[in-house]
């Protein structure tokens, strides 16, 4: 299982979400909705929202960057990742 980030290439909150995941070594699949045909429609169907970013862990919709950051600050993001069996990369 991996995180999934639906966003655009230039969206500052999308960049922050990607950086947060990279900083913690969490692998993720990036779905650039402005470059990947069908990605925006898929995101809207899954999230029920049209704003970016939209972040998922498996079938669990995390929300946008603010929700991701709040989960990180509370320690819940790490607990969710561990429960999902996600192995961190590049973190010592």
C-alpha positions, 0 to 999 in steps of 0.5 A: 500500500502507498500514499497517492497524491492527486495534484497539479505541477505548480500548486504550492499545497501539492508541492508541500504535500509531496515534500512532507511525504518525501521528508518522512520517506513515505512512498507515494504515487503521484497523479498530476491531474493537469498532465495525466488524462482522466486523473482529475475525474478519478480524483473527483470520483474518489474524493468527492472534491475538485480542489487539489491536492487530494491525498489517499492512503489506500482507500482512505481519503486523507483530504488535502495538505492541511489535513495531511499536515495535521495528521503529521503533527499529531503523530497519526500519520505515522500510526496510519502508515505503520498500520498500513505496512508502509516501509519508509525509504531513505530515512535513518 
